[in-house]
């Protein structure tokens, strides 16, 4: 392409508005390219409303949907939305294709607590899912931001341990838990009404939007997230963090706590410590070695 060929191509266009648009893009340039975002668990309760909200983001150029159940129909519906970018569905065996070169991975996959299931069984079922996803992320997109929406108090430490064992650089800076349930209350035994799902989807979409803004170079982006704490009273806590191009730039101080808040924090710390240990222990060597998908 040169100036002559460009002028010839524009001259062949019949639509004056299209000519003006092309000339404007050539003269002033276009917007920075959006990010590639992979939504894992797109077919679950949170997945469809969340993916519809993400589809409207100008910061996303490629939205990838993955679930063990088919999500091709959902992707087709979303593609009809009047928004920029593409939506692609991936089958259960194609998680690697979904994750490769992704900038942000959102984990919304989980198993609901069903009647007769113990808390330990529920934890182990979701931990097994998170383990496989974390291993796949460490293999196919180790530089991506990993946003955990499922039980972050245990799953963020679990994912962090997987990344640590896989020698992923700056892992603690890029794994954030979005504890959106705490904003609206937890579901009763896994059964959520539509209002609750939509509220969670909106809160998650707003959280993702701020993370994308930080990754795209916007300054002074601060979010509340469940993250690894270098100097906190617990190894993982909800904390205000400043985001940048590569993830967490700085963890902000808590500020002054009232006496009541200090007592609540002291009561909460042992629970957070146990939750972190539980997540890390699930990744501990078993059957003679670490079960890793990273080869």
N, C-alpha and C positions, 0 to 999 in steps of 0.2 A: 504494500500500500504506500502511495505517495500523495502529495496534494492534488495532482492531476486526476488520479484514479478516484480519489475521494469526491472531488467536485463532479466528476462524470457520474458516479454512483448516485449522488444526491440529486443531480439533474434529472435522472431517470425516474425519480419518485414523483407520484402524482399528487400526493397529499401535502398541502402547504404546512399543515401543522406538524407532520412528520419531519418535513425538511427543517423546520425551525427547531424541533426537538433534537435532531441529529447535530445541527450546527451548534446548538447550545452545549451539547455534550462535548463536541470537539473543541469549542472555545474555552469552556470553563471546567471541563473534566467531569467525572462522575463521582458519585458517593463511594466511600470506602466499601470494599466487598464485605458482605455479612459473614457470619460464622456458621460452621457446620455443627449442628446440635443433634445428638442421638438421644431419643427418649426410650428407655428400657422399661417395659411394662406398659406399653401404649394401649394394650387391649383391656387393661383392668379398669376398676371403677374410676380411678383418678385420671387415667390415660386419655380418654377421648376429650373431656372438657379442657384438660391442660394442653393437649396438642392443638385444639382449636384456638386457644388463646395465644400459644406460641406462634401459630401460623401467621398471625397478624403483626408480628414483630419485624420491624425494619432492620433489626440487627442480625436476623437469621436469613441466610441465603439458601441453606440446605437443611431441611428438617427430616430426620431419619426416624422411622418408627419401627420398633422391634417388640415382639412378644412371642411366646411359645404357641399362642393361638393366632390364627390369621388376622392380619390388620390391613390387608390390601384394600378392602372396601373403605376403611377409614381414611387411608391415604388418598384414595380416589375422590372421596367427598371433600377432603381438605384442599385438594388441588384446585377445586372449583372456586374456592374463596378468592376474591379479588385482592390478591396480595402478591408481592414479589417473591422470588425464590421457588424452590421445588420441594415436593414432599415425596418420599420414597419409603415403601414398606419392605421389610426384610422378614424372611421365614425363620423358623426356629433354629435351623441349622446354619444360618448365615449371620451369626452375631459378629464374627470377625469382619465381614464386609460392612456391616453397619457401623462398627466402631473405628475402623482404620481411618486415620487422619482427622478424627473428630476433634473439635475445639472444646466442646462441653458435652458431658454425658450426664443425663438426669436419670437416676434410678428410682422408679416408682413401682417396681415389681415387688410383690409380696403375696403371701397366702393369708387370707382372713382367718381369724380365730373361729373355728367351728365348734358346735356343741360336742362335748366329750373329749376335746383336745386339751391336754394339760398345757400349762404355761411353758414348760420345758420343751414339749413337743412343738409348740408354736414357734418358740425361739429357734430351735434347731432347723425347722423347715425353712424359715426365712434366712437364717444364717447360711444354710447351704446354697440358697439362691444368691445371696450377696457374695459368698466366696467365689462362686463361678463367674459372676459378673466382674468382680475385682480382678481376678486372674486374667480374664479376657481384656480388661482395660489396661492392665500392666503390660500385656503383650502387644496389643494392637494400637493403643493410643496413650502411651505413658506420659505425654506432655499435656493431655487434656485436663480440664477442670472436672472433677467428679463431685456431683451434687447428690447427696443421699437423702431421700425423702422417707425412707422406711426405717423406723426405729433407730434414729441416729445415735442414741446414747450407747448402743452396742455395735451398730453396723459401721459407724465411722471408725472406731478403733479397729474393728475387724479389717476393713478395707485398708487402713493405714498400715496394719501389720503385713498384709499381703504385699503392698507396695514396698515396704521396707525390706522384706525378704527377697523381693525381686530386684532389689538395688535400683529402684526408680528414684531419680534425683528430685530433690525438693518436693517429695511426696506430701509432707505435712502442709505445704503452702497451697496445695491444690485440691484437698479433700475437705468439703464443707457439708455439714448436715443442716438440712432445712426442716426444723422441727415445727412444721405448720400446724400439726395437731394441737399443740399447746395453745394456739391462738383461738381455737374454736371448740376445744374439748374433744376427747377421744370417742371413737365409735364404740357402741355397745356390742361387744362380742363380734366385731367385724361387720355389723349391719349398719350401713350409713344411709340416711335419707339423701335426696338429691340436693337439698340446700346445703348440707354439710359437705358433700363432694364438691359442689360449685365453689363454696367458700375456700376449701383447701386448694382447689385448682387455681383460683385467683391469687391466693397468697403465694403459692409456689411460682406462678407466672411472674409475679412482681419480683420475687426473689431472683429468679433466673434473669429477668431483665436487668437488674442491678449488677449481677455477675458479668453478664455480657457487656454492659457498659464499661465496667472496669477492664475487661479483657480487650476492649476496642480502643482503649486509650483515654477514656473520660477520666478527668481528675476528681479527686475528693469523693470517691465512691466508698461509702461505708455501709456495711450490712451486719445484721445480727445473725450469727451462725454457730452451729455446734462444731468446734474445731479443737485441734491439738493445742494445748497450752504449755508453753515452755516454763513459765514462772507462776502459774496459777496454783491454787490449793488442790486441784484435781488435774489429772493428765489430760482430760477432755472436758470442755465446758461450753455452754452458750456464752458468746462473747462478741462484742463489737469489733469488727476488723476492717481495716482499710485495704481495698483491692487495687491491683495494678494489672499490667499486661500479663504477668506470669503468675497471678494468683494473689495470695495474702501478702501484703507488703508490711503490715504492722498490726499487732494486736493492741487495741486501745485499753487503757486502764479502766477498772470498774468505777472509779470515783468513790466518793464517801458513801458508806452504807449506814443506814440507821441501825439502832440496836436490834430492832425486830428483824431487819434484813440480814444482819450479821448472824443472828441465831438461825434463821432459815438456811443461810449458806452453810453454816457449820453442820446442820442436820443433813443437808443435801450432799455434801462432799463424800461421805462414806459410800452412799448409793452410787455416785458417779464413778468412784474408784472401782467398786465391784462390777459395775456395768462394763467399764473399760477392760478389766481383767477377763471378764466373761467373753467379750468379743475377741480379744487377743488369744485366749486359750483355745478357741475354736479353730484357730489357724495353726495351733501347735502341731509339731510332727506327730503323725499317726500312721499306723501300719508300716512303720519302719522308715518313714520319710514324709516330707512335705508334699501334699497332693497338689502339684502345680500344673497348670495348663501352659506354663511358660517354658518352651523348649527351644 
